[in-house]
């Protein structure tokens, strides 16, 4: 079902650190059902990475369709 801006707004935290606040994925994509790519560097990682999506409005939908983890070089 198609969403409009403001209907799917959430915070994103990685490893307990908020990386996006009040992220409106539909507004960012400028349409419903369009992918959005976000990159975050210098994120501490271990054997596990916890990603938390917290809706701005209780019981609102959040979405994540894929995660790619790439090791950064120490250069």
Rosetta blueprint (number, residue, H / E / L):
1 X L
2 X L
3 X L
4 X L
5 X L
6 X L
7 X L
8 X L
9 X E
10 X E
11 X E
12 X E
13 X E
14 X E
15 X L
16 X L
17 X E
18 X E
19 X E
20 X E
21 X E
22 X E
23 X E
24 X E
25 X H
26 X H
27 X H
28 X H
29 X H
30 X L
31 X L
32 X L
33 X L
34 X L
35 X L
36 X L
37 X L
38 X L
39 X L
40 X L
41 X L
42 X L
43 X L
44 X L
45 X L
46 X L
47 X L
48 X L
49 X L
50 X L
51 X E
52 X E
53 X E
54 X E
55 X E
56 X L
57 X L
58 X L
59 X L
60 X L
61 X L
62 X L
63 X L
64 X L
65 X L
66 X L
67 X L
68 X L
69 X L
70 X L
71 X L
72 X L
73 X L
74 X L
75 X L
